[in-house]
Amino acid sequence: MTLNVTLSDTVYRQIAELAAQQQVSVERIVAAALAEQLSGWSRVERMAQLGSRERYLAALDKVPAVDPAPEDRL
């Protein structure tokens, strides 16, 4: 299948440099990156299905309502 994608010059240069280092085509780098991203989204969706709002709120209730330590402040 063919897919035309518009990339910034910077992103394309990064992909081309990586492809050259790995001695593979730009298309192979892009396909691998897309496959990895899709896999990550699928993993997040599966994990989300295991959770529940009730369990989240129950866990949150166990957290003390105090200000963060000075070293933890942003």
VOBA-1610 file (N, C-alpha, C; in pm, whole numbers, padded with zeros to 5 digits, always signed):
BEGIN
Met+00085-00117+00000Met+00000+00000+00000Met+00089+00124+00000Thr+00044+00228-00063Thr+00118+00353-00071Thr+00048+00459+00011Leu+00126+00537+00084Leu+00074+00646+00164Leu+00165+00766+00145Asn+00108+00878+00106Asn+00185+01002+00091Asn+00169+01085+00217Val+00282+01127+00274Val+00281+01202+00398Val+00367+01326+00381Thr+00321+01437+00435Thr+00399+01560+00432Thr+00470+01574+00566Leu+00602+01586+00562Leu+00684+01601+00683Leu+00762+01732+00675Ser+00796+01783+00791Ser+00884+01900+00790Ser+01023+01855+00743Asp+01098+01950+00693Asp+01234+01918+00648Asp+01318+01861+00762Thr+01300+01915+00881Thr+01377+01870+00996Thr+01348+01723+01027Val+01221+01687+01030Val+01183+01548+01060Val+01235+01457+00950Tyr+01219+01498+00825Tyr+01267+01414+00716Tyr+01418+01393+00725Arg+01491+01498+00755Arg+01638+01485+00767Arg+01675+01387+00879Gln+01603+01395+00993Gln+01630+01303+01103Gln+01603+01159+01060Ile+01493+01138+00989Ile+01460+01003+00942Ile+01565+00955+00843Ala+01604+01041+00751Ala+01702+01004+00649Ala+01837+00971+00713Glu+01877+01048+00814Glu+02003+01021+00884Glu+01998+00886+00956Leu+01886+00859+01022Leu+01871+00731+01092Leu+01872+00615+00992Ala+01802+00634+00881Ala+01798+00529+00779Ala+01939+00500+00725Ala+02015+00605+00704Ala+02152+00586+00655Ala+02237+00512+00759Gln+02223+00551+00885Gln+02299+00484+00991Gln+02263+00337+01000Gln+02136+00307+00986Gln+02087+00169+00998Gln+02098+00092+00867Gln+02134+00161+00762Gln+02146+00102+00628Gln+02014+00039+00581Val+01907+00115+00601Val+01774+00074+00554Val+01711+00194+00484Ser+01598+00171+00421Ser+01531+00279+00349Ser+01455+00371+00445Val+01431+00491+00399Val+01349+00586+00474Val+01211+00525+00497Glu+01158+00459+00396Glu+01026+00398+00406Glu+01021+00295+00519Arg+01130+00220+00534Arg+01133+00117+00640Arg+01135+00182+00778Ile+01208+00292+00794Ile+01211+00362+00922Ile+01072+00417+00955Val+01006+00478+00856Val+00873+00535+00878Val+00773+00424+00912Ala+00777+00314+00839Ala+00686+00202+00866Ala+00708+00146+01006Ala+00834+00132+01048Ala+00864+00080+01181Ala+00816+00177+01289Ala+00834+00307+01266Ala+00790+00407+01364Ala+00638+00407+01377Leu+00568+00396+01266Leu+00421+00392+01270Leu+00373+00266+01340Ala+00434+00153+01310Ala+00395+00028+01375Ala+00416+00035+01526Glu+00527+00093+01567Glu+00556+00107+01711Glu+00454+00199+01778Gln+00419+00307+01712Gln+00321+00401+01768Gln+00184+00334+01782Leu+00143+00261+01681Leu+00015+00189+01687Leu+00015+00085+01798Ser+00125+00017+01815Ser+00138-00081+01921Ser+00122-00015+02058Gly+00183+00101+02074Gly+00173+00174+02199Gly+00030+00215+02228Trp-00040+00264+02128Trp-00180+00304+02148Trp-00266+00184+02186Ser-00241+00071+02120Ser-00316-00050+02152Ser-00291-00093+02296Arg-00166-00083+02339Arg-00129-00121+02476Arg-00200-00030+02577Val-00205+00099+02549Val-00273+00192+02640Val-00422+00162+02645Glu-00482+00132+02532Glu-00625+00099+02530Glu-00654-00027+02610Arg-00567-00129+02597Arg-00587-00252+02675Arg-00575-00224+02825Met-00478-00144+02862Met-00460-00112+03003Met-00578-00031+03056Ala-00631+00058+02975Ala-00744+00140+03018Ala-00867+00054+03042Gln-00882-00052+02965Gln-00997-00140+02983Gln-00989-00215+03117Leu-00869-00233+03170Leu-00852-00305+03296Leu-00883-00217+03417Gly-00879-00086+03399Gly-00899+00006+03509Gly-01046+00040+03528Ser-01073+00106+03639Ser-01208+00154+03663Ser-01199+00286+03739Arg-01295+00370+03717Arg-01297+00499+03786Arg-01311+00479+03938Glu-01389+00381+03977Glu-01409+00355+04119Glu-01277+00317+04187Arg-01199+00228+04123Arg-01071+00188+04181Arg-00973+00305+04186Tyr-00978+00388+04082Tyr-00892+00507+04078Tyr-00926+00600+04195Leu-01055+00629+04213Leu-01096+00718+04320Leu-01066+00659+04457Ala-01079+00527+04472Ala-01046+00462+04599Ala-00898+00478+04629Ala-00813+00461+04529Ala-00669+00477+04549Ala-00636+00623+04580Leu-00702+00716+04512Leu-00678+00858+04534Leu-00718+00899+04675Asp-00822+00837+04729Asp-00865+00866+04867Asp-00757+00832+04969Lys-00667+00743+04935Lys-00561+00701+05028Lys-00443+00799+05030Val-00439+00891+04935Val-00329+00987+04927Val-00357+01101+05025Pro-00261+01130+05113Pro-00285+01236+05210Pro-00297+01373+05142Ala-00385+01455+05193Ala-00408+01589+05138Ala-00312+01687+05205Val-00187+01682+05165Val-00085+01771+05221Val-00009+01836+05106Asp+00053+01948+05135Asp+00137+02013+05036Asp+00261+01928+05009Pro+00314+01934+04887Pro+00433+01856+04858Pro+00553+01910+04934Ala+00651+01823+04953Ala+00776+01862+05016Ala+00844+01969+04930Pro+00921+02055+04988Pro+00985+02163+04910Pro+01062+02113+04787Glu+01131+02000+04803Glu+01208+01948+04688Glu+01120+01890+04577Asp+00992+01869+04606Asp+00900+01814+04505Asp+00816+01922+04437Arg+00831+02045+04479Arg+00752+02154+04420Arg+00806+02192+04284Leu+00716+02233+04199Leu+00755+02279+04064Leu+00785+02426+04064
//
